[in-house]
């Protein structure tokens, strides 16, 4: 199987000044071609370190994709390091990239400086894929078998995500033209409500008996739950591979049952939306401690306007009573963080918006505000429909941001279960 490494160059990544988003996109693109990414490496702005690190990656992998260090300023040193690594004798100007540089800078009304024009100059050992979206070209270095013990190719991309991702199509085409590729097939199921460690115990016997060419990955996320991804590497026949995966997933579903909320790479908010839209139903939210996160998640799904009517962020008690019509005596007697209050909030927003379903939250995200009977991390969640209102109390033990995430995702999961049960989906 063809293997690859993804490398980022730049001190700004190592010191945490910026976040590397390129590697995940590149990895997915490589994976779709049947190329297994073995490592992701971040390298600082040091000439020798760049050469040594990339040499090590080329020894271990067929393909190395590098992002960063190709700007016009003096701290962008990748090009010179690659020239030395590839034993270039000179530099050449790529006329196609030079034309793009003139066009981009002229369109922006910027002066065309010598340092800009120098970006079209590349080592004479590389092929060039023009960068249509920026001034630094994509350089392709092809190393013969005797250099690293196998045929190896290094692709050097700009670090700007817009430009790096824009070049991926051309790079994948070049890889397909130069490598004989096998396939990787994935299937994903989404679970919620059971921790990764507990899931592992539940399905350990099933996992132990997987065929040797199948691999299970656990991918936990505070919002979406634990994603279980089953992969077959090196498959030659797509139909056979997918049938084998489905057989194993059927056995997994028999073990986990309702813990699985989707048999695709999914989110709770998307799963809720599909059921509501398919049945012509609508929803609304009333949020206190989650501060609008639930409605933000719901509306992150394209087309959510078909079923999401609106939200009330009732942080203050006055908004609960004046807008959602929560009786003041409920808050006086039981407090805002209570079963009675969250039920009234859910019913209030459903009546206010005319929605078929609603979900409400009231809790204590922290770090302050807790008490002995209502510690930080306590949340009451209410879901309401014409068939009744249900409430659930949960207690988490995290920092404020993580508590809010867990409050929100738990509320979505409880709403999902009610919608699925009542609409028979």
N, C-alpha and C positions, 0 to 999 in steps of 0.2 A: 504494500500500500504506500502511495506517495505521502510523504510527511512534510510538514511545514512548521516554521517558527515565525512569530510576529514580533518585531522589535520596534520600540519607540525610542527616539533620541531627543534629549533635552533635559537640562537641569530643572526646568519648570515643572516637569512631571514628577521628578524624584523628590522635590521639596514640597509637593502638594499644592503648587500655585495654580495648576490647571489639572483637570481630570481627563484621563485618556478615554475617549469614547470610540476612537477609530478601531481599536483592536477587536472589540466585540463584533462590529459590522464586518470586518475583514474575515474574522473567524467563521461567521455564518456563511459568507460567500464561499470560502474554501470548502467548508463542510458540505455545501450543496453540490460540489463537484466530486465528492468522495475523497477529499484530502483531509487527513487527520492532523490537527494542530497539536503539536507536542509541547510547545512552550510559548510563553509570552514574556518578553524580557524588556526592561527599561534600562537605557544606557545614558550616562551623563555626557555633557559636552566636553569630552576629552579625546583628542585625536588618537592616541595610542589605545585607549580603552575601547573606542569605537571599532578600531581595526581588530583588536584581539577578540572582542565579544562577537563580532560578526563572523570572524573566521571560525570560532567555536560553533556557532549556529550553522554555518555552511557545512561543517564537518558532520554534523548530526542530522541534517535535514536536506531534502531535495530542493525545497523552495523556502526562501527567506524574504519576507515582506517588511520593509523598513519605512516608518513614517517619521518626519520631522527633520529639522536641521538644514533646510534647503532655502531659507530666506535670503534676502539681499545683504543682510548686515554681517559684520565681522564675526559675530558669535555663532553663525550658522556654518558649521565646519564639516558637515557630513560629506559634501561633494569632494573635498580634498582627501578625506579619509578613504572614500570609495575609490578615488583615483589611485591611491597608493595600494589599497587592497587588491585592485584588479591589475596592478602593474602597468598603468597607463603611461604612455610616453609623452603625450601631449593632450591638449584640449581642442575641441572642434565646436563650431557654432551650428546649432540646429536652426535652420532658416524657418521651419514651420513654427517653432516656439517663439522665435524672434518676431514673427508677424503677429502672433497672438499677444505678445507683450506690448507692441505698439498699439494694437487695437484696444486692449483693456485700459491702458493708461490714458490714451487719448479720449476714450469714452468717459473716463472719470474726470477729465480736465486736469490731469496731473502732468508735470514735467517728466520727460523721459530722460532719466539719468544714466550715467555709465554703469552704476551698480545694478540698475534694472536690466540693462542690456546684457550684462555679464551672466544673468541667470540662464540665458540661452546657450551659454558655453558649457560643454559637458566633456568628461573624459573620453578619449578616442577608443576606449575599450567597451563602450556601452551602446546599446540600441536605445532609441528614444521613442516614447509614446507621448505625443503632444498633450499638454494639459490645457484643455479648452476653457477651464474655469479660473485659471490663475497663471502666474508668471513663471513658476518653477516647473520644468518638464519632469515627466516620469522617466527615470533611467532604469534600463534593464541590463544587468550584467550576467552573461552566460559563461559559466566556468566549465572547462572540459573535465572529463572523468579523472584524469591524472592529478588534478589540483587538489581535490578533496576526497578522492576515492570513489566518487560517483558524480554523475552529471548534476550540477547545481545551478540554480538561477536565483539572483537577488533582484528584487524590485524595490526601487527607492521612490517613495511618494512624499509630497508635501505633507506637513502636519496639520494644516488647516482642514478641519473635518469636511467642510463643503467640497473642497478640492479633492481630498483623499477618497471620499465616497463616490464622487463623480467619476473617478478614474477606475473604479472597481470593475465595471463592465469590460473595459478594454483589457485589463489585466487578466481577468478570468478567461477572456477569449484567447489571449496569448498563452496561458497555461494549457488550455484545451488543445491548442495547436501544437504544443511541444511535449506533452506528457500523455502517456497511456494511463487512463484513470479508471479505477474501480468505483463502486458506489457505496455510499453510506445511507442507510434508511433509518428514519426516526419515527416513533409514535409517542405521543405524550398524553398523560391523563393528569387531571388536576384534583388535588385533595384539599380538604380543609377540616380543621378541628382536631387533628391529631399531630403531635409533634414528630419531627423527623426521626428521633430515636425510637419512639413508640411504633411508628410505621415500620421501621427497619425490623423490629422484633416480630411484628404481625406477619410480615411477608418473608421472613428469613428463609424458611424452607423452600418457598417458591423461588426466591432469588438464587439459592444454592443450586437449584436444579435447572437453571437456565442453560441453554446450549453455550458452548465455549465461545462462539462468535457473537454472542449477544451481551450487551452491557447495560446495566441499569444505573441511572444517575438520579440522585436526590437533589432537588433545587428549591430550597426553602425561600419564602418571601413573606414578609409580615402582612402584606396586603392580599396577596392571591393565594396563600397557603403553600403547601409543598407540591411542587411539580415533579412528577415521576416520568423520566424519559427513557424509553427502551430503544436501543440502537443495535443495528446489525452492520458490521464493518466488512468491507471487501466483498459484498454480495455481487454476483454476476447476473442473476435473474431477478428483476424487480418484483414480478408477480409472486414468485415463490417466497422471496424475502418478506414481502408484506403479509402474505398469508401466514407465515411462521410467526411473525410478530403478533398478528391478530389472535392467533391461537393462545399465545402466552398471555396476552392482555385479557382475554376472556377468563382465564384462570385467575388473574389478578383481581378482576372485577368481582368474581365470586367470593373472594376473600374480603375485600374492602367494602363492598356494597355501597351504601349511601355516603360513605366518606369521600367517594369520588363524586365531584359535582360536574365534571365535564370530561369528555374523552378526546379533547383537542387541547392545543396550547391556548389557554383561555384566561379570562378573569371572571370574578364573581359578578361584576357589574355588566359585563357583556352577556353572561349566561342569563341574568335576570332580564336584561333587555330583550333577548330573543324570545323568551317565554311571554313577556308582556305584549310585545309587538305581534307575535303569532296569534294571540287571543284578543287583540284589540283592547287591551287594558292599559291603565295609566297609573303613575305613582307620584308621590311627593315625599319630602323629608322635612322634619323639624329637628334642628340640631342645636344643642347647647355646648357640651364639652368638646364635640368634634369640630365645631366652628366652621362648618361648610365643607369639610373634607368629603363627606359621603356624596353630597350633590356634585362636587367636583369630579369624583370618580365616576359617577353615573354619566355626567355630561362629557367625559373624556371619550366616550364611545360614539363613533360617527352614527348619525341617525337617531340619537337619543331623544331628539325633539318629538319623535313619534309617540313617545310614551311618558316622558318626564315633564310634569306640569310646572313644578317650581318648588321652592324651599323657603323656610323661615329659619334664620339663624337667631334663635331666641336665647341669647346669652344672658340677658338680664331677666330677672323675674317679672318685671313690668311688661316685657314683651310676651312672656309666657301667658300672663293673665289678660293683657289688653288685646293681643293679636290672635293668640291661639285659644283664648277663652278658657285657660286652665283656671278653675275656681281658686280664688285667693286662699280659701280655708284649707285646701289641699297642701299648698306650700307652707302655710302657717303650722299645720298639724304634722305633716310628714317630711317637709323639706323639699327642695327642688330635686335632690338626688333621691328619688323614691319610686317605687312601683306605681303608686297612684299618679304621681306627676307625669311620668313618662307615658303612661297609658293615655292620660288626658291630652298630652302633647300630640301623640300619634293620631288620636281621634280628631283633635282640633285642626291639624293641618290637612287631614283628609276632607273634613267638612269645608274648610276654607277654600281649598283648591278644586274640590269636586273630583278628586282622584279615586281610583278603585283601591289602591294600596298606598300605605304610608309607613315610614319608619322614623322613629324618634330616638334621641339619645340624651341622657343627662348623667353627668358623672364628675369625677374629680381627677383631672389629668396630672395635677401636681405642678411644682414640687410641694407647694403648700396647700392648705385647705382641708386636709384630712382630719379624721377623728377616730376614736377607738371603734365605733360602730360603722363608720364609713371611712376607711383608710384611703390614702392616695392610691389610685388605680382602680377604684370602684366605678362601675358604670351600670346604669339601668338602660335597657334597650326595649323599646316597644314597637310592635308591628301591628298594623290594623287593616282590616278589610270589612266588607259588609257581613262577613261570616264571624266576625269577632276580633277582639284585641288580645294579643298575647304579650307577656313581658318576661324578660330574662335578666337576672343579675349576674354580672361577672366581675372578678377582681384580678387585675394584672399587677405585676411588680416590676415596672420599668421606668425609664425616665419619661419626661413629659411628651416628647415627640413620639416615642415608641408607643406609649399608652394611647395617644390619639390615633395612631395608625391601627392599633389592635382594636380599639373601640369601633372604629369605622369599618374595618374588615369583618368584625364579628357581627355588626349590625347588618351588613350586606348579606352575610351567610344566613342569618336568621330570617331575613326577608326572602332570600332565595328559597329556603325550605318551605316557607308558607306559600309563596307563589307557586312553586312546583307541586306541592300537595293539593292546593285548591284548584289549580288549573290542569291537573293530571298530565303534566309534562315530564 
